[in-house]
Structure formats: C-alpha cells, structure tokens
Amino acid sequence: MHEADAADREQLTHFLNRLALGQQEVADQLMPQVYAELRALAYSHLRNQSASHTLQPTALVHEAYLRLFDPKRCQWNDRQHFFALAARVMRQILVDHARAQHRIKRGEGRLRVTLDESAAGETGNDIEVLDLDAALTDLSSQDERQGRIVELRFFGGLEVEEVAGLLELSKSTVEREWRAARAWLGVRLEACGD
C-alpha cells in the first residue's frame, strides 16, 4: 500500500470515528472520500448492466449513503468496518431492487451482475443478483466465515489484507477460505445457469 493510500485510509477512519461519536460537522469533510469509494463500488457492481435496467450507480450510492449515515446506524469502528457495513447495505439494496423488478416484470429485465474469476471461480458469467444472494445465503448457512469473506470482497471491495484485519484472521486463512468459497459459488452458480 502506498503512503498516500495509507494516509487517506487513516484520515477516513478518523472522520468515521468522529462522526460515529456524533460530531456531525465532519460529515462535509467525509462526504467526498466516502462518496468516491462508494461510487467505485457501485460502478463495479453495475458496470455490465443492460441499458434497460433501472438502478443506476448514482442511485445505488445515494441509497447506500442515506442508510449508512442514518444517525441511528452510525456504529462503525474504522474504515474497514464501515465498508463491511457498506457491503451489506449495497447487497440489500441490489437484492431489494432485483426483487421489486422481478415482481413488476416477472423475470424481464432482472438485475444481473458479473462475477469475474476473482469472485466466482472461473465462471465469469453474468448472473442474477437474486441467484447470487441465494447462493451467498446458502454458503453463509454452511460456513458463515466464507459467506462473510465473499460479501466483504465482492460487495465491499475489500482486499484480502483488509478482510483479514476486519475478521481478525491471518491473510493465509482468508486466502484459503476465499478460494474455497469461490469454488463453491462457481459450482452453485453454474447450476443456477442451467
């Protein structure tokens, strides 16, 4: 990690902690940093969408930001914890949107995401958000830690080192669990495509 990246992450953690303590005046300073990172996450989730889908990255970011900065929910310890919560919130928003679209259109224009080989084995196929959510829920029921790792890596955009720090695991444990989870999801999601 570059020194500038480390300084930005440390500054973000400092702002998040101050905001969590009720110091609302830091929100203006925090917004540009958080917004940029949330927007990058949103774009990564929605970059391969068809022109007919209705959820835009900006809408995903705004909804996530509103949920994350609800004064009743400002409960994070640091940058990693914040983005772990952001991962969960973005997953919920994407799933809620996909469910609503599915109810409206009964399958037409369902929200799809692309899992590249880093997230789901070698599939690289477009998958339905609802299929991913179901697979991730199943994985979490079998192995909660692997489910959490996938959520943090895919929806939260955290690096292996960040996941290890957040979950208080060694880097090698996270890498091993990540490989196992990708393999499991690859098989599970391949079955969904059949």
Summary of the structure (lengths in Angstrom):
residues: 194
radius of gyration: 17.0
end to end distance: 41.0
largest distance: 52.2
contacts: 592
relative contact order: 0.11
helix: 71%
strand: 3%
